[in-house]
Amino acid sequence: MENKVLYKVEGLSKSYQMGDVEVKALQEVSFEIGEGEFVVILGPSGSGKSTLLNIMGGMDKPSAGKVFFKEQEVTRYDDRKLTQFRRRDVGFIFQFYNLIGNLTARENVELAVEICDEPLDVEEMLEAVGLEERSDHFPAQMSGGEQQRVAIARAAAKNPEILLCDEPTGALDFETGISILQVLKMVNERYGRTVVVITHNAPIAQMADRVLKMRSGKVMEDYRNSQPLDPKEIVW
Ligand SMILES: Nc1ncnc2c1ncn2[C@@H]1O[C@H](COP(=O)(O)OP(=O)(O)OP(=O)(O)O)[C@@H](O)[C@H]1O
């Protein structure tokens, strides 16, 4: 089975100048991601995962190299096209949820879909992530796992091609983390969305179709799991 290529990353490098020192966050990273894949980008702290995800999501620009999304070169987009790309094509999920505190779960999701073209049904998404009973609660009235479910509903309801998730289980205990991985897998399977999860937590790689292992700003391994595990079989 060969999926259509969704992302093509070519020779991507990113350096930061810190006084006299040049920090090489990414060094000539190249790979492709197929439509519908569940990808885990695994690497220790400082290996360049967030830098890579931010460039893939149009939030940051590389020092060199190219990113293509559906054969369009994102790295050549002007600000207007980048805004459109972030709104329409990409859903973001962060470690600390980033919900708006004075809006309920439902209102957080509704606000996000207001700025995109073909959103999914808000109630359906809240139900899909298991929050139908809690949709009128404010973030402060919800557990970390519930808040992360709202964040997933918010990102997925935009109906983006891809969900980019930066350590989505990083702030959660083991069992809640597993339940969040199950929700991400559900969005991948039921809605056919491509999902990229970055993590330093090696066991999570067992649920991926594809694994990219990073170290010191480079992709050291790029492999496919022949039998990805169901999240509930993962232990850490
Ligand atoms: N804005 C910045 N200015 C200077 N250096 C930066 C900046 N952002 C990242 N770096 C450096 O780039 C390298 C890669 O950082 P990055 O956050 O991408 O790694 P990471 O794998 O996501 O790490 P973590 O899991 O700890 O978030 C690190 O050495 C980091 O200190």
Ligand as a Chemical Component Dictionary entry (heavy atoms), coordinates in Angstrom:
data_LIG
# 
_chem_comp.id                   LIG 
_chem_comp.type                 NON-POLYMER 
_chem_comp.pdbx_formal_charge   0 
_chem_comp.three_letter_code    LIG 
# 
loop_
_chem_comp_atom.comp_id 
_chem_comp_atom.atom_id 
_chem_comp_atom.alt_atom_id 
_chem_comp_atom.type_symbol 
_chem_comp_atom.charge 
_chem_comp_atom.model_Cartn_x 
_chem_comp_atom.model_Cartn_y 
_chem_comp_atom.model_Cartn_z 
_chem_comp_atom.pdbx_ordinal 
LIG N1  N1  N 0 14.309 30.221 19.839 1  
LIG C1  C1  C 0 15.452 29.549 20.071 2  
LIG N2  N2  N 0 16.610 30.222 20.260 3  
LIG C2  C2  C 0 17.761 29.566 20.487 4  
LIG N3  N3  N 0 17.892 28.221 20.510 5  
LIG C3  C3  C 0 16.779 27.497 20.337 6  
LIG C4  C4  C 0 15.496 28.124 20.117 7  
LIG N4  N4  N 0 14.562 27.138 19.962 8  
LIG C5  C5  C 0 15.222 25.966 20.097 9  
LIG N5  N5  N 0 16.551 26.179 20.315 10 
LIG C6  C6  C 0 17.594 25.132 20.482 11 
LIG O1  O1  O 0 17.478 24.219 19.416 12 
LIG C7  C7  C 0 17.676 22.884 19.852 13 
LIG C8  C8  C 0 16.450 22.040 19.519 14 
LIG O2  O2  O 0 15.352 22.472 20.305 15 
LIG P1  P1  P 0 13.892 21.841 20.191 16 
LIG O3  O3  O 0 12.995 22.555 21.167 17 
LIG O4  O4  O 0 13.467 21.799 18.780 18 
LIG O5  O5  O 0 14.149 20.335 20.690 19 
LIG P2  P2  P 0 13.109 19.261 21.219 20 
LIG O6  O6  O 0 13.595 17.944 20.735 21 
LIG O7  O7  O 0 11.727 19.650 20.867 22 
LIG O8  O8  O 0 13.299 19.369 22.778 23 
LIG P3  P3  P 0 12.213 19.301 23.963 24 
LIG O9  O9  O 0 11.660 17.906 23.920 25 
LIG O10 O10 O 0 13.028 19.586 25.196 26 
LIG O11 O11 O 0 11.207 20.361 23.664 27 
LIG C9  C9  C 0 17.969 22.968 21.341 28 
LIG O12 O12 O 0 19.380 22.963 21.509 29 
LIG C10 C10 C 0 17.370 24.299 21.746 30 
LIG O13 O13 O 0 18.049 24.840 22.843 31 
# 
loop_
_chem_comp_bond.comp_id 
_chem_comp_bond.atom_id_1 
_chem_comp_bond.atom_id_2 
_chem_comp_bond.value_order 
_chem_comp_bond.pdbx_ordinal 
LIG N1  C1  SING 1  
LIG C1  N2  SING 2  
LIG C1  C4  DOUB 3  
LIG N2  C2  DOUB 4  
LIG C2  N3  SING 5  
LIG N3  C3  DOUB 6  
LIG C3  C4  SING 7  
LIG C3  N5  SING 8  
LIG C4  N4  SING 9  
LIG N4  C5  DOUB 10 
LIG C5  N5  SING 11 
LIG N5  C6  SING 12 
LIG C6  O1  SING 13 
LIG C6  C10 SING 14 
LIG O1  C7  SING 15 
LIG C7  C8  SING 16 
LIG C7  C9  SING 17 
LIG C8  O2  SING 18 
LIG O2  P1  SING 19 
LIG P1  O3  DOUB 20 
LIG P1  O4  SING 21 
LIG P1  O5  SING 22 
LIG O5  P2  SING 23 
LIG P2  O6  DOUB 24 
LIG P2  O7  SING 25 
LIG P2  O8  SING 26 
LIG O8  P3  SING 27 
LIG P3  O9  DOUB 28 
LIG P3  O10 SING 29 
LIG P3  O11 SING 30 
LIG C9  O12 SING 31 
LIG C9  C10 SING 32 
LIG C10 O13 SING 33 
# 
